[in-house]
Amino acid sequence: MSPSAFFESVGVRGFLHAHRLGSAEEVGLDADSPVVLASVVKVPLAFEFARQVAAGQLDPTDRVRASAADRLGGTGSAGFADDAEYSLRDAALLALSVSDNTAADLLFDRVGVDNVRSLLAELGLTRTTVIGAPRDVLRTIIEDTAAGRPLRALDPLRTSATTPREMTALLAALWADDAGAPVREWMSAQVGWHRLTAGFPPEVAVAAKTGTMPGIRNEIGVATYPDGTAYAVAVFTTGGAETLRRPDIDRAIGAAARAAVDQLRS
């Protein structure tokens, strides 16, 4: 089956780009269409953090405190009942492994939103925009809900957004940069295996990051085969808004990614 067939089978629109690292070989489906970043924004955030650490600008052992005012609700320290303190590098681990929004907010405070934007510009990712940290996106949701208007957070023209092609370019840069080694490890520690990872056999190592909002399910990552070849894949879907829990769509994301990589390997 083609990647598009998997999306059609679960009633969503899919956007995909895959390419073999170190080559120009690629497979795409609406790869240049704008899509909502959601928690995928934590990848460029962690990359910029790692670069600042490598440059001696930040100490990864410096500590941050997640207080009641910081907790947005959700996974990791965002859902804690009590205040917690951890290092900057543990904040990055929490942001990528369990998509902890509070940890990402605290890391954005130290790294700087403008510096993340500068990284994207340096990499030539001109269609990737970051309006702010997770708390800033949540603020737009609260404002729009109170005003009874469509949510900016679900509109790629009015929130943090990108394209599938630009996300595989980000992954290629991340995998080629020695400073990105910790980020690759944190992405490998992601606890959610239900999307990209589920599409590949166990001997294929997958390092990835999800993004989820109502009607939006994303994941970007790199699949490395035992023969050493690695493939950057970015998959974004829209649709299925009636519930956040749609395992059929999750499986379709992994299956479409695998189909795209199989095309490249053939």
Residue frames relative to the residue before (quaternion, step in Angstrom):
aa qw qx qy qz dx dy dz
M 1.0000 0.0000 0.0000 0.0000 0.00 0.00 0.00
S 0.4623 -0.6503 0.5222 0.3012 3.53 -1.16 0.61
P 0.6593 -0.4988 0.3599 0.4324 3.63 -1.16 0.37
S 0.6546 0.5356 -0.3313 0.4183 3.60 0.90 -0.85
A 0.6140 0.5721 -0.3526 0.4139 3.59 1.05 -0.69
F 0.6327 0.5300 -0.3376 0.4526 3.59 1.03 -0.68
F 0.6496 0.4990 -0.3182 0.4773 3.58 1.02 -0.75
E 0.6479 0.5259 -0.3147 0.4523 3.56 0.95 -0.89
S 0.6465 0.5605 -0.3248 0.4030 3.57 1.00 -0.80
V 0.7573 0.3219 -0.1951 0.5337 3.61 1.18 -0.47
G 0.5520 -0.6887 0.3533 0.3102 3.57 1.26 0.37
V 0.5691 0.5569 -0.4150 0.4401 3.56 1.02 0.76
R 0.4254 -0.6368 0.5586 0.3187 3.53 -1.33 0.17
G 0.1547 -0.8162 0.5540 0.0547 3.54 -0.82 0.99
F 0.1282 -0.7448 0.6525 0.0553 3.51 -1.22 0.73
L 0.0645 0.8348 -0.5341 0.1173 3.58 -0.65 1.05
H 0.0733 0.7486 -0.6589 -0.0102 3.49 -1.27 0.56
A 0.0140 0.7812 -0.6232 0.0331 3.54 -1.01 0.88
H 0.1195 0.7862 -0.6055 0.0322 3.53 -1.07 0.66
R 0.5143 -0.6279 0.4964 0.3080 3.48 -1.23 0.62
L 0.4424 -0.7007 0.4896 0.2713 3.57 -0.72 1.04
G 0.7937 0.2753 -0.2321 0.4903 3.52 -0.98 0.93
S 0.7373 0.3093 -0.2176 0.5597 3.58 1.25 0.19
A 0.5163 -0.6294 0.4801 0.3269 3.55 -1.32 0.05
E 0.4350 0.7135 -0.4540 0.3091 3.59 1.28 0.01
E 0.0872 0.8152 -0.5617 0.1111 3.56 -0.83 0.99
V 0.1290 -0.7258 0.6670 0.1078 3.50 -1.39 0.38
G 0.0261 0.8343 -0.5489 0.0450 3.59 -0.82 0.92
L 0.0643 -0.7441 0.6628 0.0537 3.51 -1.32 0.51
D 0.7953 -0.1747 0.0581 0.5776 3.58 -0.29 1.27
A 0.1571 0.8636 -0.4663 0.1095 3.55 1.09 0.79
D 0.7297 0.3981 -0.2415 0.5007 3.60 1.19 -0.34
S 0.4454 0.6786 -0.4614 0.3581 3.57 1.25 0.32
P 0.4998 -0.6498 0.4690 0.3286 3.61 -1.03 0.68
V 0.0192 -0.7883 0.6141 -0.0326 3.55 -1.01 0.90
V 0.5463 -0.6183 0.4597 0.3285 3.56 -1.21 0.57
L 0.4517 -0.7067 0.4816 0.2543 3.57 -0.88 0.98
A 0.0453 -0.7897 0.5991 0.1240 3.58 0.82 -1.04
S 0.8327 -0.2218 0.1373 0.4885 3.62 -0.99 -0.74
V 0.4329 0.6648 -0.4831 0.3706 3.61 1.21 0.10
V 0.5150 0.6474 -0.4095 0.3847 3.61 1.23 -0.39
K 0.5870 0.6028 -0.3693 0.3946 3.59 1.17 -0.48
V 0.5683 0.5886 -0.3942 0.4186 3.62 1.18 -0.31
P 0.6999 0.4061 -0.3037 0.5029 3.67 0.71 -0.84
L 0.5769 0.5689 -0.3820 0.4446 3.61 1.10 -0.56
A 0.7003 0.4560 -0.2742 0.4760 3.60 0.79 -0.98
F 0.6132 0.5488 -0.3450 0.4513 3.59 1.06 -0.73
E 0.6767 0.4718 -0.2982 0.4802 3.59 0.88 -0.89
F 0.6032 0.5422 -0.3537 0.4660 3.60 1.04 -0.70
A 0.6778 0.4931 -0.2954 0.4585 3.60 0.83 -0.96
R 0.6397 0.5183 -0.3246 0.4656 3.59 1.03 -0.73
Q 0.6583 0.4959 -0.3155 0.4703 3.58 0.98 -0.78
V 0.6151 0.5250 -0.3434 0.4777 3.58 1.07 -0.69
A 0.6680 0.5066 -0.3021 0.4537 3.59 0.88 -0.95
A 0.6988 0.4560 -0.2601 0.4858 3.59 1.12 -0.68
G 0.5200 -0.6669 0.3982 0.3554 3.57 1.27 0.00
Q 0.4725 0.6963 -0.4255 0.3330 3.58 1.25 0.27
L 0.7745 0.1659 -0.1019 0.6019 3.58 1.20 -0.50
D 0.3286 -0.6999 0.5982 0.2105 3.54 -1.19 0.64
P 0.3874 -0.7608 0.4617 0.2406 3.62 -0.47 1.10
T 0.6574 0.5086 -0.3171 0.4568 3.60 1.23 -0.34
D 0.4116 0.6838 -0.4891 0.3518 3.61 1.25 -0.02
R 0.3258 -0.7905 0.4971 0.1476 3.55 -0.98 0.85
V 0.1625 -0.7453 0.6391 0.0987 3.51 -1.28 0.60
R 0.2772 -0.7592 0.5675 0.1569 3.56 -1.20 0.50
A 0.2292 -0.7555 0.6029 0.1151 3.54 -0.85 1.06
S 0.0706 -0.8164 0.5730 -0.0119 3.55 -0.33 1.29
A 0.7338 -0.4065 0.2952 0.4572 3.56 -1.30 0.08
A 0.6481 0.5351 -0.3198 0.4375 3.58 1.03 -0.76
D 0.6835 0.4936 -0.2771 0.4609 3.59 1.20 -0.52
R 0.6290 0.5984 -0.3397 0.3619 3.57 1.08 -0.65
L 0.2356 -0.8040 0.5382 0.0914 3.55 -0.65 1.18
G 0.4985 -0.6019 0.4548 0.4270 3.57 1.22 -0.45
G 0.5918 0.5552 -0.4264 0.3998 3.54 -1.07 0.77
T 0.7874 -0.3422 0.2456 0.4501 3.53 -1.19 -0.58
G 0.7954 0.2999 -0.2224 0.4775 3.55 -1.29 0.40
S 0.8182 -0.2299 0.1694 0.4990 3.55 -1.13 -0.64
A 0.5180 0.6376 -0.4157 0.3904 3.61 1.21 -0.29
G 0.7607 0.3416 -0.1882 0.5189 3.57 1.18 -0.53
F 0.3695 0.7489 -0.4811 0.2669 3.60 1.26 0.19
A 0.4541 -0.6633 0.5234 0.2828 3.55 -1.24 0.53
D 0.7847 0.2536 -0.1086 0.5551 3.56 1.17 -0.63
D 0.6426 -0.5096 0.4029 0.4062 3.54 -1.30 0.35
A 0.0643 -0.7913 0.6078 0.0191 3.56 -1.14 0.67
E 0.1906 -0.7628 0.6093 0.1024 3.53 -1.21 0.62
Y 0.1220 0.7831 -0.6023 0.0948 3.56 -1.01 0.85
S 0.6148 -0.5659 0.4037 0.3726 3.56 -1.29 0.31
L 0.6585 -0.4929 0.3848 0.4188 3.55 -1.29 0.27
R 0.6794 0.4775 -0.3191 0.4568 3.60 0.89 -0.81
D 0.6309 0.4954 -0.3471 0.4858 3.59 1.11 -0.51
A 0.5725 0.5556 -0.3774 0.4703 3.58 1.17 -0.50
A 0.6513 0.5035 -0.3091 0.4763 3.59 0.99 -0.83
L 0.6329 0.5237 -0.3258 0.4680 3.58 1.00 -0.83
L 0.6677 0.4943 -0.3035 0.4666 3.59 0.90 -0.90
A 0.6472 0.5377 -0.3202 0.4352 3.58 0.97 -0.86
L 0.7573 0.3831 -0.2116 0.4847 3.58 0.95 -0.85
S 0.7101 0.4786 -0.2862 0.4299 3.61 0.92 -0.79
V 0.8130 0.1291 -0.0630 0.5643 3.61 0.98 -0.81
S 0.4554 -0.7214 0.4195 0.3101 3.59 1.30 0.31
D 0.1530 0.8127 -0.5339 0.1761 3.55 0.96 0.98
N 0.3149 -0.7893 0.4994 0.1688 3.58 -0.42 1.24
T 0.6354 0.5219 -0.3393 0.4570 3.59 1.02 -0.69
A 0.6294 0.5167 -0.3301 0.4774 3.58 0.98 -0.80
A 0.6487 0.5104 -0.3161 0.4678 3.59 1.00 -0.80
D 0.6227 0.5350 -0.3397 0.4590 3.60 1.00 -0.77
L 0.6868 0.4831 -0.2850 0.4623 3.57 0.84 -0.97
L 0.6435 0.5046 -0.3197 0.4786 3.57 1.09 -0.69
F 0.6097 0.5369 -0.3439 0.4709 3.60 1.02 -0.75
D 0.6214 0.5554 -0.3479 0.4295 3.59 0.99 -0.81
R 0.7188 0.4289 -0.2470 0.4882 3.60 0.97 -0.83
V 0.7033 0.4691 -0.2672 0.4625 3.60 0.91 -0.88
G 0.3636 -0.7398 0.4804 0.2996 3.57 0.99 -0.89
V 0.4517 -0.6909 0.4951 0.2711 3.56 -0.73 1.04
D 0.6527 0.5256 -0.3234 0.4395 3.59 0.93 -0.86
N 0.6448 0.5153 -0.3293 0.4586 3.59 1.05 -0.66
V 0.6081 0.5181 -0.3524 0.4875 3.59 1.10 -0.61
R 0.6409 0.5086 -0.3209 0.4770 3.58 0.99 -0.78
S 0.6411 0.5248 -0.3253 0.4558 3.59 1.01 -0.77
L 0.6090 0.5405 -0.3455 0.4664 3.58 1.05 -0.73
L 0.6654 0.5018 -0.3056 0.4604 3.58 0.87 -0.94
A 0.6498 0.5063 -0.3133 0.4726 3.59 0.99 -0.81
E 0.6373 0.5361 -0.3216 0.4506 3.57 0.98 -0.86
L 0.7050 0.4470 -0.2538 0.4887 3.57 1.06 -0.75
G 0.5101 -0.6739 0.4025 0.3517 3.58 1.29 -0.01
L 0.4528 0.6825 -0.4525 0.3528 3.58 1.23 0.40
T 0.0382 -0.8786 0.4757 -0.0183 3.52 0.61 1.25
R 0.6971 0.4496 -0.2744 0.4864 3.59 1.22 -0.34
T 0.5747 0.5453 -0.3897 0.4696 3.56 1.28 0.23
T 0.0480 -0.8103 0.5834 -0.0264 3.57 -0.69 1.13
V 0.1267 -0.7663 0.6267 0.0631 3.56 -1.11 0.75
I 0.2457 -0.7999 0.5294 0.1395 3.59 -0.40 1.19
G 0.7634 -0.2716 0.1857 0.5558 3.58 1.21 -0.41
A 0.7187 -0.4004 0.3397 0.4558 3.53 -1.32 -0.40
P 0.7229 -0.4153 0.3001 0.4635 3.63 -1.23 0.11
R 0.6317 0.5413 -0.3470 0.4331 3.60 0.99 -0.76
D 0.6364 0.5331 -0.3272 0.4515 3.59 1.12 -0.66
V 0.6318 0.5032 -0.3264 0.4910 3.57 1.08 -0.72
L 0.6330 0.5276 -0.3271 0.4625 3.58 0.99 -0.85
R 0.6223 0.5498 -0.3441 0.4383 3.58 1.00 -0.78
T 0.6523 0.4969 -0.3290 0.4684 3.61 0.97 -0.76
I 0.6201 0.5388 -0.3464 0.4530 3.60 1.06 -0.70
I 0.6591 0.5066 -0.3049 0.4647 3.58 0.93 -0.91
E 0.6682 0.5019 -0.3002 0.4600 3.58 0.93 -0.92
D 0.6978 0.4738 -0.2829 0.4566 3.58 0.86 -0.95
T 0.6286 0.5274 -0.3364 0.4620 3.59 1.04 -0.73
A 0.6608 0.5093 -0.3039 0.4600 3.59 0.94 -0.89
A 0.7173 0.4355 -0.2424 0.4869 3.58 1.08 -0.74
G 0.4241 -0.7340 0.4408 0.2949 3.58 1.29 -0.13
R 0.5315 0.6204 -0.4116 0.4040 3.57 1.10 0.65
P 0.6727 -0.4879 0.3496 0.4327 3.63 -1.21 0.34
L 0.5085 -0.6810 0.4428 0.2857 3.54 -1.01 0.85
R 0.4337 -0.6833 0.5299 0.2534 3.54 -0.85 1.01
A 0.6178 0.5971 -0.3395 0.3828 3.58 1.05 -0.77
L 0.7085 0.4256 -0.2571 0.5008 3.59 1.23 -0.36
D 0.6361 0.5128 -0.3061 0.4886 3.57 1.33 0.02
P 0.3593 -0.7736 0.4736 0.2193 3.63 -0.39 1.14
L 0.6314 0.5201 -0.3435 0.4613 3.59 1.21 -0.24
R 0.7752 0.3201 -0.1667 0.5185 3.59 1.26 -0.22
T 0.7327 0.3276 -0.2355 0.5481 3.59 1.19 0.29
S 0.7119 -0.3750 0.3153 0.5031 3.59 -1.23 -0.22
A 0.0899 0.8253 -0.5351 0.1564 3.54 -0.59 1.17
T 0.0814 -0.7779 0.6224 0.0276 3.53 -1.34 0.25
T 0.3471 -0.6574 0.5789 0.3349 3.55 -1.25 -0.60
P 0.6253 -0.5395 0.3811 0.4156 3.62 -1.10 0.45
R 0.6453 0.5307 -0.3327 0.4374 3.60 0.94 -0.81
E 0.6717 0.4879 -0.3120 0.4620 3.59 0.96 -0.80
M 0.6439 0.5148 -0.3431 0.4501 3.60 1.07 -0.55
T 0.6395 0.4755 -0.3522 0.4908 3.62 1.03 -0.54
A 0.5959 0.5359 -0.3629 0.4754 3.60 1.16 -0.53
L 0.6176 0.5252 -0.3388 0.4775 3.59 1.04 -0.74
L 0.6655 0.5008 -0.3066 0.4607 3.59 0.89 -0.90
A 0.6283 0.5331 -0.3395 0.4537 3.59 0.98 -0.79
A 0.6610 0.4924 -0.3035 0.4781 3.59 0.98 -0.85
L 0.6507 0.5298 -0.3079 0.4485 3.56 0.98 -0.85
W 0.6992 0.4641 -0.2672 0.4737 3.58 0.96 -0.87
A 0.6835 0.4833 -0.2860 0.4664 3.61 1.19 -0.44
D 0.6651 0.5155 -0.2810 0.4614 3.58 1.26 -0.35
D 0.4631 -0.6868 0.4841 0.2819 3.60 -0.74 1.01
A 0.6223 0.5571 -0.3404 0.4319 3.58 1.07 -0.70
G 0.6548 0.5453 -0.3069 0.4239 3.56 1.19 -0.49
A 0.3768 0.7628 -0.4685 0.2380 3.62 1.24 -0.07
P 0.6833 0.4663 -0.3261 0.4576 3.66 0.78 -0.80
V 0.6178 0.5446 -0.3509 0.4457 3.59 1.05 -0.72
R 0.6341 0.5253 -0.3277 0.4633 3.56 1.00 -0.80
E 0.6436 0.5112 -0.3159 0.4740 3.59 1.05 -0.75
W 0.6643 0.4973 -0.3123 0.4624 3.59 0.92 -0.87
M 0.6479 0.4982 -0.3257 0.4753 3.60 1.00 -0.72
S 0.6267 0.5284 -0.3360 0.4638 3.59 1.09 -0.64
A 0.6725 0.4997 -0.2853 0.4655 3.58 1.22 -0.51
Q 0.3659 0.7374 -0.5035 0.2624 3.62 1.21 0.06
V 0.3959 -0.7550 0.4775 0.2126 3.58 -0.79 1.05
G 0.6449 0.5222 -0.3284 0.4512 3.61 1.16 -0.48
W 0.0659 -0.8189 0.5700 -0.0119 3.56 -0.49 1.23
H 0.4961 0.7394 -0.3676 0.2685 3.57 1.29 -0.01
R 0.7005 0.4242 -0.2839 0.4987 3.62 1.19 -0.12
L 0.8289 0.1743 -0.1208 0.5176 3.62 -0.29 -1.16
T 0.6806 0.5138 -0.3162 0.4157 3.58 0.73 -1.03
A 0.6424 0.5494 -0.3263 0.4231 3.58 0.99 -0.81
G 0.6576 0.5402 -0.3143 0.4206 3.58 1.15 -0.46
F 0.7286 0.4144 -0.2239 0.4973 3.57 1.25 -0.32
P 0.5616 -0.5976 0.4407 0.3650 3.60 -1.14 0.56
P 0.6691 -0.5594 0.3119 0.3770 3.60 -1.14 0.58
E 0.6370 0.5386 -0.3507 0.4257 3.61 1.10 -0.46
V 0.6064 0.5155 -0.3533 0.4917 3.60 1.30 -0.10
A 0.2921 -0.7601 0.5570 0.1634 3.60 -0.71 1.08
V 0.0723 -0.8020 0.5929 0.0046 3.57 -0.80 1.04
A 0.0615 -0.7542 0.6536 0.0145 3.54 -0.92 1.03
A 0.1327 0.8413 -0.4947 0.1726 3.58 -0.44 1.15
K 0.1672 -0.7542 0.6215 0.1307 3.52 -1.40 0.11
T 0.3165 -0.7606 0.5454 0.1543 3.52 -0.88 1.06
G 0.0638 -0.7423 0.6580 0.1093 3.50 -1.43 0.06
T 0.0302 0.8228 -0.5623 0.0773 3.59 -0.75 1.02
M 0.1307 0.7216 -0.6747 0.0836 3.49 -1.13 0.90
P 0.6929 -0.4483 0.3086 0.4729 3.64 -1.14 0.22
G 0.8400 0.1087 -0.1158 0.5188 3.56 -0.64 1.14
I 0.7058 0.3800 -0.2484 0.5439 3.59 1.28 0.08
R 0.0741 0.7743 -0.6224 0.0866 3.56 -0.81 1.08
N 0.0022 -0.8216 0.5640 -0.0825 3.55 -0.59 1.22
E 0.1467 0.7546 -0.6387 -0.0343 3.48 -1.35 0.10
I 0.0790 -0.7558 0.6473 0.0595 3.52 -1.14 0.77
G 0.2076 0.7941 -0.5545 0.1371 3.56 -1.08 0.59
V 0.3901 -0.6793 0.5673 0.2540 3.50 -1.39 -0.03
A 0.1766 -0.7641 0.6163 0.0721 3.54 -0.92 1.04
T 0.0943 -0.8094 0.5796 0.0085 3.56 -0.66 1.15
Y 0.2912 -0.7839 0.5326 0.1307 3.56 -0.66 1.18
P 0.6710 -0.5146 0.3458 0.4068 3.59 -1.19 0.43
D 0.6540 0.5087 -0.3273 0.4542 3.61 1.11 -0.51
G 0.6094 -0.6014 0.3277 0.3995 3.59 1.32 0.10
T 0.5524 0.5938 -0.4174 0.4099 3.60 1.16 -0.21
A 0.1384 -0.7995 0.5837 0.0311 3.54 -0.99 0.91
Y 0.1594 -0.7957 0.5834 0.0331 3.54 -1.06 0.85
A 0.2672 -0.7380 0.6004 0.1529 3.55 -0.84 1.03
V 0.0190 -0.8042 0.5927 -0.0413 3.56 -0.83 1.02
A 0.0237 -0.7706 0.6368 0.0086 3.56 -1.03 0.83
V 0.0039 0.7990 -0.5988 0.0552 3.56 -0.71 1.13
F 0.0071 -0.7807 0.6238 -0.0361 3.55 -0.91 1.02
T 0.0457 -0.8029 0.5937 0.0296 3.60 -0.98 0.77
T 0.1226 -0.7437 0.6489 0.1035 3.52 -1.30 0.50
G 0.6014 0.5260 -0.4241 0.4263 3.54 -1.03 0.86
G 0.7295 0.4013 -0.2996 0.4658 3.54 -1.27 0.18
A 0.2355 0.8404 -0.4630 0.1545 3.56 1.08 0.75
E 0.5131 0.7004 -0.4115 0.2771 3.59 1.18 -0.33
T 0.7949 0.0146 -0.0124 0.6065 3.59 1.19 -0.40
L 0.5125 -0.6318 0.4758 0.3344 3.57 -1.14 0.58
R 0.7063 0.4457 -0.2599 0.4848 3.58 1.10 -0.63
R 0.2210 0.7470 -0.5914 0.2084 3.56 -0.31 1.32
P 0.1664 -0.8309 0.5231 0.0913 3.61 0.24 1.22
D 0.5903 0.5690 -0.3820 0.4265 3.60 1.14 -0.51
I 0.6536 0.4835 -0.3142 0.4901 3.59 1.04 -0.74
D 0.6085 0.5525 -0.3483 0.4508 3.58 1.02 -0.79
R 0.6764 0.4862 -0.2942 0.4684 3.57 0.90 -0.93
A 0.6284 0.5418 -0.3361 0.4456 3.58 1.05 -0.76
I 0.6057 0.5522 -0.3539 0.4504 3.59 1.07 -0.71
G 0.6852 0.4758 -0.2830 0.4733 3.57 0.89 -0.93
A 0.6645 0.5108 -0.3072 0.4507 3.57 0.96 -0.87
A 0.6488 0.5087 -0.3169 0.4689 3.58 1.01 -0.79
A 0.6322 0.5241 -0.3276 0.4673 3.57 1.02 -0.80
R 0.6584 0.5009 -0.3069 0.4705 3.58 0.92 -0.90
A 0.6410 0.5249 -0.3301 0.4523 3.60 0.95 -0.82
A 0.6513 0.5125 -0.3149 0.4626 3.57 0.98 -0.82
V 0.6708 0.4814 -0.2966 0.4799 3.58 0.94 -0.86
D 0.6119 0.5404 -0.3542 0.4561 3.60 1.02 -0.71
Q 0.6193 0.5309 -0.3474 0.4626 3.59 1.05 -0.73
L 0.6706 0.4909 -0.3031 0.4663 3.57 0.94 -0.84
R 0.6885 0.4859 -0.2877 0.4551 3.58 0.97 -0.76
S 0.6586 0.5051 -0.3177 0.4584 3.55 1.18 -0.44
